[in-house]
Amino acid sequence: MELYCLEPKTVLRAQVDRTILHDERVLQSLLSIEDRFLPQCSYFKCVQTDVQPYMRRVVAEWMHEVCEEENLEEDVFPLAMNYLDRFLAIWHTRKSVLQLLGAVCMFLASKLKGRVPLTVDKLCMYTDNSFTPRELLEWELVVLGKLKWNMAAIIPNDFVDHILHRLPLPKEKLSVIRKHTHTLIALCATDFSFAMNPPSMIATGSVGAAVCGLQLDRSDPALSRDRLTDLLAKITSTEVDCLKECQEQIERVLIGRLRQGQQMQEAGGRAGNKAAEQQDQASTPTDVRDVNL
């Protein structure tokens, strides 16, 4: 008889420790040390000359796709982007090794936060073997050395449960709010304009955008945009105006990405219709026409 190891497709996580959430000292500790893990500068202005902002976005989107394909925990991608930004802020990097750097950052983040870490061979496969396993392991030591082995970084995800616990939210909506918040945090990680923002501000702005997007204020006036912003600002000791600007920026980026995705779908649909029309017009199977996709 053959034996099969049946592992659940969903990621298993420990339950939230209520004692930690109730203890105000934990949140204050996170707030007090979060600035230590920010990039030291806006590195495209003073460090990087070969790597451009659009290259970071392309690599970030690729990293996010890999994390989703492997069903990794939500913490892995933002942590990997934290490593990448901190490394680029202190070390001049050639664009030819940017994808290798992104793979190394995912490799390290999955070891720290992942239930099942990514393997070297799998990461090489995702890059069509553009680098060797030995190169990835060598760069792992380079990244660890440049970051001084300080890998337990504070990321926006660390604040989410603390914030949600302190808001008057309906319990039946907590899971969907948390899911939307993590999605928005990942979106912020792909956009360099958020790289210098404190993790607590990104988490707070993402929670606010998620609650407003779900229109929970219809059932509870206490969750209206202005009241919610005031509550969130008090929880994380953030300036109200700064928090409003961060939330509005997150919403603008989200709208822009949704429009971009819609345009790509429409362009793909038009290209598919054009190909079908040209195929119908062909008089014989040997009639060949160029289709620009």
C-alpha positions, 0 to 999 in steps of 0.5 A, a space after each residue: 500500500 502506498 502512503 501519501 503525505 497529505 499536507 493542507 494547502 492553507 498555511 497553518 498559523 498559531 493563534 494570536 496571543 491575547 496577552 501580547 495584544 493587551 500589553 501596551 508595552 509590546 506596541 510601544 516597543 515596536 514603535 520605539 525600534 522601528 526606525 532602526 530598520 529603515 533604509 538609511 537614505 533615498 538611495 536612487 539619489 545618492 547611492 545607485 546609478 545603474 539601478 533605476 526605480 522602475 527596475 526595483 518595481 519590476 523585481 518587486 513584482 516578480 518577488 511578490 509573484 514568487 511568494 504567492 506562487 509558493 503560498 508563503 506567509 504574508 510576512 515574507 514579501 515585505 521582509 524581503 523588500 526591507 532587506 533589498 531596500 536596506 542593502 541598496 541604501 548602503 551598497 552600489 549594485 549593478 542592475 545585472 545582479 538585481 534579480 539575484 539580490 531579490 532572490 537572496 532577500 526572499 531566501 533569507 526572509 523565508 528562512 526567518 518567517 516562512 513555514 517552509 523556506 524556499 530552496 536554492 534550486 527552486 529560486 534558480 528555477 524561477 529565474 530560468 537558471 540565470 544564476 547558479 546555486 553557488 552564486 546565490 549562496 555566495 550572495 547570501 553571505 554578502 547580504 548578511 554581512 552588509 546588513 550586519 546580520 540584523 535580520 529581525 526587522 520590524 515590518 508593517 505586518 507586525 503592527 496589524 493585529 495590534 491596530 485591529 485589536 484596538 479598533 471597534 471593528 465587528 468580529 465577523 469582518 476581522 478576517 477580511 479586513 486583515 486580508 485586505 490590509 496585508 494586500 495593501 501592505 504588499 502593494 506599498 512594498 512594491 512602490 518605492 515612494 513608501 520605502 522611507 515611511 515607518 512601518 507603523 504608518 504604512 500599517 495604519 494607513 493600510 488598515 484605514 484604507 481597508 476599512 474605508 474600502 469595505 465601507 464599514 462606516 455604513 453600519 457604524 458611524 464611529 468608523 467614518 473616515 475622519 473618526 477612524 483616522 483620529 483613532 488610528 493616529 492615537 493608537 500609533 502616536 502618528 500625526 493625523 495629517 501625515 496619516 491622512 496623506 499616507 492613506 490617500 497615497 495608498 488609495 491612489 496607488 491602488 486605484 492606479 494599479 487597478 486601472 493599469 490591470 484593467 487596461 492590460 485586460 482590455 488590450 489583451 481582449 482586443 488582441 485576442 479578438 483581432 487574432 480571431 478575426 484574422 483567423 476567420 478571414 483566412 481562406 486556407 490553413 496555409 494563409 498566414 497573417 502577422 498578429 501583434 500581441 
